[in-house]
Amino acid sequence: MLSYSFKTLWNRTYMFVGPLWLVLVYFIWASGQLGTLQDQVVFLSVVVPGFILTYISGFIIEKWHKNKKTRAAANGQ
């Protein structure tokens, strides 16, 4: 059983993954593969919202799971 709440564990995970993600993005950025300004804009417009969406989706999934458990308990399952 988990000794912390989901929110605590999710935030700690992102505190660990965030800097690693930033290093990966920096390596890609500095590699020279993004040659034009358009390439850089597309890269950032996918990476930044993707990181944020992944973070938020954890809380959406947790809420969905709690609602599902509540409905199951109300139905006597």
N, C-alpha and C positions, 0 to 999 in steps of 0.2 A: 504494500500500500504506500502511496505517496505521502510524505510527511509535510509537503508544502502544497499550496494551492496551485492550480493550473497557471494562473496569472503570474505568480512568482517564478515558476519554472520556465514559462514561456519568455518572460522578460530576461531572466538570467541566460537563457539560451541565446537570445538575440544580442545580449551584451557580449557574449563570447563569439558568436558568428559574425556580428557586424564588422568588427575590425578585420577579420579574415576576408570577408566579402569586399571590404574597401581595398585591401591589399591586392586581391584578384583583379578588381576593376582598375587599379593603378597599373598593374602589370600589363593588362590589355591596352590601356590608354597609352602607356609609354613604349609599347612594342613597335609602334609605327604602322600597325595594321589599319588604324583609322586615319587614312591619309587626307581626307577632305573634311571640311567643316560640316558638310551634310552627313558624313559617316559618324562624326562625333555627336552631332545632335540626335541622330537616330539611336545611337548606342545609349546615350544618357536618358533619352525619352523612353527606353525600354527597361534599362537597369534600375533606375531610381524608382519609378512607379511599381516595378515588379517586386522590389525589396519591400516597399511599403505595403503592397497588396498581400504579400506573403505574411507579413507581420499581422496585419488586420485579420486575415483569413483564419488565423489560429483562434482568435476570440469569437469569430462568427461560428466556427465549428464547435467551440466549447458551448456557446449559447444554444446551438441546435441540439447538441447532445443532452444538455440539461433539460431542455423542453421535451425531448423524447423520453427521458427517464421520468419526468413529471407526469406525462401523459400515460406512460405504462403503469406507473404507481396508481394513478387515478382509475385506471381500468382494471385494477386488481391483478396485474401480472407480476 
